[in-house]
Amino acid sequence: MKSQFLGAMLCLTVGYIHAQKSPIKFGEVSLEELKMTRYEKDSSASAVVLCDFGESSISYSQTAGFSLNFERTTRIKILKKDGLERADFQIPLYDDGANDEKVSGLKAVTYNLENGKIVAAKAKSDGFFKEKFTDNVNIIKVALPNVKEGSVVEITYKINSDFLMNFWDWEFQETIPVIWSEYRASIPDFFNYDKYMQGYIPLDIADEKVVPNSITITSKDRGQGYNTHTSFSTDKIDFTEKRFRWVAKEVPAFKSEPFITTYKDYISKINFELAYIKYPNQPIQPVLGSWEEINKKYNESETFGKAITGNGFLKKTVDEITAGMTSNDQKIGAIFNYVRQNVAWNETSRRSVDGSLKKVLDEGKGTSAEINFLVASMLEKADIIVHPVLISTRDHGFVRETVPVTSQFNYMICVTEVNGKQVLLDATDKLLPIGVIPERCLNGNGLVISKQGHRWIKLATPLKSRFFVTADLKFDSDAIMKGKVSLDRAGYSAHRGRKNYLTKAENDYVKDFIGSHAWEISKSEFKNAKELDQSFKETHDITINDHTTTAGDVIYLNPFITMQEVENPFKSEKREYPVDFGSPLERMYISKIVIPNGYALDELPKPQIFVLPENAAKYVFNAVVVGDVINITSHLQINKSLFIQDEYPDLREFYTRVVSKQAEQIVLKKK
């Protein structure tokens, strides 16, 4: 019988990917590049990418079959001290445990201009480091020698990969300017990749050519019976190859704005996902798959689904810590607290278990997945329904639910049910109450994996980030006020306050609270620092020496001694991506200021209310005088966590008005 296509002896004749000349040749650094002292189009740039050039192709070998090839050369000019970190390169390599991507031809050089001559310093082998980054990604780190302001650094390397699904994406934009970014790809029509662009930088060149090519297959036929003989035949299969060329020129640096997930969600980039493979005379082989298939795979995985149902050694511990408890919410709380108190997070994010959970429990530390699988497995031993949830943390990027690939996830939490409500669990943070996941996890939706089938769940918190301040003050002299300031934090605000307080000496915490102010604190009191289900409170007896301005018979003072919105966080007139607060927030400031003897109120800020459509945000300011006491109330509410681009102008104007209102002064005048 004639052998099948994949098993055939195959000769693939492939020409150059593109006829165009490469925009860069490694080692050919010019004097002009070394003499460059600033980038004219962005004088603030600490470094600039002179050229970033990559090529990807698919090749075939008789022994290994089809594989991916990727080549990259990058050259960067260091302009300022802040740009020195650009000489540290990282090369990600995929590893599924059985196979891994291989790097070759790795060279990295620093160029400096010394006495009018170009001097090169090559990175040596001790400047290359390999370390595990995620479940399936290793990182090769490259540290270049003799880097200083004015240096030009460049790196070149090749990667060979058996993972056809991992066609290399390409980023045209970075956090520093890019003068020339070019990516070329050559893809035989056997492989169908979905391609999609993200970001807001238009490409200067986007060429696509269809080029004819051919494959010669040599097949082997073996006769039957005693007098067997082998004959060979050849077949020529014609196919087409798509060749792409994308170029972006003079790309501005991505300017980070407040309240985003990660800049990589918004930079200009082209992404690839392998949808299917279609070899001649064979049916289509779907590759992209579906969430249903991913759910099944993870349920059956030893390092995921079976990491919950296994671990029989935990049964005794679960019985001991839940003894006498009758309700599931009590048992969930006991198990969650046991794991949180006995196992510390090693700051490593994972989506599956690396090793034995018994070892994790014995050593008292583990990855995010190991800690949360420990919670899930113990809940399962207590006969409580629990499911793992695959998520992407904010610094990893958002999840595209239309693209069923697991590389979008880097973290795992749990979901269970308490009193009829879905509760998310993450035991990596010892200072968050049960049911409140870390802020790094507040990123869109998570994928619930279960035997009943997958589903999506909103990664949200039941709590606002709430911060209340009250101040009760009176004048000790024209320039000095004394009194009491109380702070009350709840939700993520309480978490941040607790973490800051518990990781420092109390005196240091108070010094940080004073900051650069000319304040004196004679007494401080703290409550609920370790009671996670309560708000974190602090009270300070304070003397304020720097908050008033006296001009003749007039005293000027701002009613906000703290919590004032001094400047608008949204400075750009236009924003191309959403504003993501993570969670709703609430900030309230209440102050009582006693008018000093001999003075009368001359001016007082007027009450005002600002509200965004659908009550997305609201600000209320009120100021009244009762007797000789000025009463100020300021209440800021951001009632949803995500504002899309169309809502940005209104949100920016809202904050402009809040800043302006809070800048208004109280004026006191001598009688």
Residue, then its C-alpha position, 0 to 999 in steps of 0.5 A: m500500500k502506498s504510504q500516507f502523506l505524513g509518513a511519506m519521504l518528502c522533499l520540500t523545495v522552498g525559496y527565500i521567504h521574501a525577495q526583499k532585502s533585510p532591513i538590518k544585518f547583525g554587526e553592521v552598526s554605523l557611526e551615526e547610530l553611535k553618535m546619536t544623542r537624542y531621538e528627535k521625534d521623542s526627546s524624552a525617550s530613554a532608549v529607542v529601537l533602531c530596528d526590530f526584524g523577525e521572520s517566521s516560516i514552516s519547514y519540513s524534515q524527513t525525521a521530524g516532520f513539519s516545524l516552525n522556524f523563527e529568526r529575530t534581530t533587534r538593535i537598540k540605542i541607549l540614550k539615557k541612564d533610565g534606558l540601561e535596562r533595555a540591554d537585558f533581553q528575554i527570549p521565551l521558549y515553550d516547553d510542554g514537558a516532553n518537548d521544548e523549543k530550541v534556540s540557536g545562533l544566539k549572539a548579543v553585542t554591545y557597541n560603544l564609541e571610543n576615541g572615534k572607533i567602534v568597540a564591540a563587547k560580546a556577551k559571553s556564555d555566563g551572560f545567558f541564564k535559563e529559568k522557568f517562567t510559567d507552567n509551559v514557558n522557560i525564559i533565556k535571559v541575556a545580560l550584555p556587558n559594558v552598557k552605558e549611555g550612548s551604547v548600541v546593543e543588539i541581539t540575534y537568534k533563531i528558534n526551532s519549534d515543533f509546536l505548530m500552534n505557537f506561530w510567533d506573534w509580533e509586537f510593533q510597539e513598545t514602551i520606547p519608540v521604535i523607528w522600524s519594526e518589520y515582520r515576515a511570515s511564510i505559511p504553506d496553505f496546509f496550515n490555516y492560522d487566524k490572524y488578528m491585529q490589536g492596538y491603534i498604530p496603523l501599519d505602513i506596509a501590509d503585503e501579502k503574496v501567494v507563491p506557487n510551490s511544490i512537494t515531491i513525495t517518494s513513496k515505498d510499495r512492498g510486494q506480498g508473498y515469498n518473493t517480495h520486492t520493494s518499489f519506489s514511486t514519486d508524486k509531485i504535489d503542487f500547493t501555494e504558500k502565503r508570504f506576508r510582510w508587515v512594517a510599522k515605521e516611527v512607532p511612538a512609545f506606548k504611554s502607560e495611563p492609570f487604571i489599565t491591566t497590562y500595556k501588552d493588551y493595548i500595544s499594536k501587535i499581530n496575533f496568530e492562532l492555528a485554526y486547522i491543518k488540511y493535508p492533501n487527500q486528508p480530512i481537515q484536522p481542527v487544532l484550535g479546538s473548543w472550550e468543551e475540549i479544553n474542559k475535558k482535557y483539564n478534568e482528566s489531567e493529573t495536574f489539574g482535575k485529578a489534583i482535586t480528587g486525589n490526595g487521600f492523605l488530606k481526609k484525616t486533616v479535613d476531618e480534624i479541622t471540621a470536627g463538630m461543624t454542621s454547615n458548609d460555610q463553617k467547613i469552607g471557612a475552617i479549610f480556607n483558614y487552615v491553608r492560608q495560615n499553614v502555607a505561604w505563597n512563593e510569589t509564583s503564578r501557576r495554573s496547574v500543580d507542579g508536584s506533590l501537594k503533600k510536599v507543599l503542605d509539609e514545606g509550608k509554601g507553594t505556587s498559587a496553583e498548589i495553594n488553591f488546589l490544596v484548598a479545593s482538594m480539602l473541600e472535596k474531602a469534606d464533600i463540598i462541591v468545588h471547581p477550579v477556575l482558570i484565570s489571567t491575572r491583570d499583568h498577564g492580559f485579558v482573555r479573549e473568550t472567542v479564542p479557545v487556547t489555554s495559553q491565555f491563562n496563567y493562574m488558578i483559583c476556586v469557586t464554591e457555593v455559600n448560602g446559595k451564592q457563588v464564592l471565589l477563593d484564593a488563599t495566597d494572601k493572608l490579609l484578605p478575607i474569605g471570598v475576596i480574591p487579590e486585586r491582581c485577579l480582577n480581570g474580566n472572566g474566569l473559566v470554570i472547569s467541571k465535569q458538568g461542563h465549562r462556564w464563565i464566571k465574573l472575576a469580581t468582589p462583593l466589596k467596594s474599596r472604601f476609605f472614610v476619613t473624619a477630621d475634628l480640628k480647631f485652631d491653636s493659633d492663626a497658623i496651627m490647628k490641632g485635633k483628631v483624624s480618624l481613618d476607616r478602610a474597608g475592602y481592598s483599601a483595608h487590605r492595602g492599609r493592613k499590609n502596609y501597617l503589618t509589614k512595618a514598625e508602627n513608628d515607621y507607619v506613622k512617619d509614612f502617614i505624615g510624609s512631607h507634612a509639618w505635622e506632629i502626632s502625639k498619639s496613635e491608635f489602631k484597631n482590627a489590624k488582624e480582624l480581616d472581616q472588620s474594617f481597618k481603623e486608625t486614629h491620630d491626635i495631630t498638630i498641623n503646622d502647614h495647612t493655613t496661609t495668613a495674609g494680614d487679617v485673613i486666613y486661607l485654608n483648604p478643607f482637605i487636610t488629607m484625601q484631596e484629589v490634587e490632580n486629575p489622573f487622566k491627563s490625556e485628552k484622548r484615550e484609546y483603551p478602557v479605564d479599568f479600576g479593578s473594583p468600584l471605590e468609595r472615598m468619603y471625607i468629613s471634617k469639622i473645623v472650629i472658627p477661631n475666636g476673633y474671626a468670622l467666615d468670609e468665604l465658603p465653597k458652595p455645595q455641588i453634585f456631579v453625576l455621570p450617566e447611569n450613576a457610573a460615578k458620583y461626587v457630592f460636596n457639601a459645606v455648612v456652618v453651624g454656630d462656629v463650626i464649619n462642616i465639610t462633607s466630600h463623597l466620591q463614588i466610582n460605581k463600576s470598575l470598567f469605563i469604555q473609551d467612549e465614556y472616557p471624556d465624561l470620566r476625565e471631565f468628572y475628575t477635572r471638576v472634582v479636582s477643581k472643587q476640592a481646591e477651593q479655599i475657606v476664607l476666614k477674616k478678623k472681625 
